[in-house]
Amino acid sequence: MPRHKLTMAGPHWMKKAMSSAQKLRAETFRARGARHFVYVILLHDPRGNERWGLYVGQTSRDPDWRFDQHKAGYKASRAVRRFGVCLLPELVEHLNPMMDWESLDLEAALADAFRQCGVPWVEGGH
């Protein structure tokens, strides 16, 4: 599975998204029993206006494996299945792993932070 580095050219809002994500902290980061992850997937709709966006999710599985599940259609976000390009682990590696309750909170916080910093298309984050 390809992994894109944020150093490559990408959507104009990517630096703001990275900065917003870096401001968040997980209280239970690497705590004993911490087995949950938040993950971010780059979305790209090549039709029309070449729309780019981010999907935010949380899982107790390896995020790479979860991405593969989305692409295969298993418990998939429709946006990720159709438009998912790659995981962006650089956005969340400072948070993972964490306890389950906190992964739910941070999933929502990340999605909100991305919307507030100007990411035009944000999926997930429930």
Secondary structure, 3 states (H helix, E strand, C coil): CCCCCCCCCCCCCHHHHHHHHHCCCCCCCCCCCCCEEEEEEEEEECCCCCEEEEEEEEECCCHHHHHHHHHHCCCCCHHHHHHEEEECHHHCCCCCCECHHHHHHHHHHHHHHHHHCCCCCEEECC
